[in-house]
Amino acid sequence: MTNLVVLAAASDPRPDDNNVVAGWVGFVVFLALVVAVVFILRSFTKQLKKVRQAQEAGVFDEEKPEESGDTSEHPSQKA
């Protein structure tokens, strides 16, 4: 078993630091991640616009604690 490890280490020399590159696969993966982030940000922006339009249309019940007479900070703190 140890002979196999020694042979594997001897047959696979350590590459020079100047010869190590990511290559095309690394570039394609990086580019795919950038494209995915752009699509996610576009989708997030669209969803925020929908929420803002719904808020302006009055879809959400915006009852504030001051209006309801409740002065506690959180409803779970009521005794």
C-alpha positions as CSV (number, residue, x, y, z in Angstrom):
1,M,0.0,0.0,0.0
2,T,2.7,2.5,0.9
3,N,4.5,1.6,-2.4
4,L,1.5,2.7,-4.3
5,V,1.4,6.0,-2.5
6,V,5.1,6.6,-3.2
7,L,4.7,5.6,-6.9
8,A,1.7,8.0,-7.2
9,A,3.6,10.8,-5.7
10,A,6.7,10.2,-7.8
11,S,4.8,9.9,-11.1
12,D,2.8,13.2,-10.5
13,P,5.4,15.9,-10.2
14,R,4.4,19.2,-8.6
15,P,3.7,21.8,-11.2
16,D,5.6,25.1,-11.3
17,D,3.7,28.0,-9.7
18,N,3.8,29.8,-13.1
19,N,2.1,26.9,-14.9
20,V,-1.0,26.7,-12.7
21,V,-4.0,28.4,-14.4
22,A,-7.8,28.0,-14.1
23,G,-8.2,27.5,-17.8
24,W,-11.3,27.7,-19.9
25,V,-13.4,25.7,-17.5
26,G,-12.8,28.1,-14.7
27,F,-13.6,31.0,-16.9
28,V,-16.9,29.4,-18.1
29,V,-17.9,28.7,-14.5
30,F,-17.1,32.3,-13.4
31,L,-19.0,33.7,-16.4
32,A,-22.0,31.4,-15.6
33,L,-22.0,32.7,-12.0
34,V,-21.9,36.3,-13.1
35,V,-24.9,35.7,-15.5
36,A,-26.8,34.0,-12.7
37,V,-26.3,36.9,-10.3
38,V,-27.4,39.4,-13.0
39,F,-30.7,37.4,-13.5
40,I,-31.3,37.1,-9.8
41,L,-30.8,40.8,-9.3
42,R,-33.2,41.6,-12.2
43,S,-35.8,39.3,-10.7
44,F,-35.4,40.8,-7.3
45,T,-35.8,44.4,-8.7
46,K,-39.0,43.4,-10.5
47,Q,-40.4,41.9,-7.3
48,L,-39.6,45.0,-5.3
49,K,-41.4,47.1,-7.9
50,K,-44.4,44.9,-7.6
51,V,-44.4,45.2,-3.8
52,R,-44.0,49.0,-4.1
53,Q,-47.0,49.2,-6.5
54,A,-49.1,47.0,-4.3
55,Q,-48.3,49.2,-1.3
56,E,-49.3,52.3,-3.2
57,A,-52.5,50.7,-4.3
58,G,-53.4,50.0,-0.6
59,V,-53.2,46.2,-0.8
60,F,-51.3,46.0,2.5
61,D,-53.0,46.7,5.8
62,E,-50.7,49.4,7.2
63,E,-52.1,49.7,10.7
64,K,-49.5,51.4,12.9
65,P,-49.3,50.8,16.7
66,E,-50.1,54.5,17.3
67,E,-53.3,54.4,15.4
68,S,-54.6,51.3,17.1
69,G,-53.9,52.5,20.6
70,D,-51.3,49.8,21.2
71,T,-48.0,51.3,22.4
72,S,-46.1,48.0,22.9
73,E,-43.2,47.4,20.6
74,H,-44.2,43.8,19.7
75,P,-47.5,42.0,20.0
76,S,-46.0,39.1,21.8
77,Q,-45.0,41.4,24.7
78,K,-48.7,41.9,25.7
79,A,-49.5,40.5,29.1
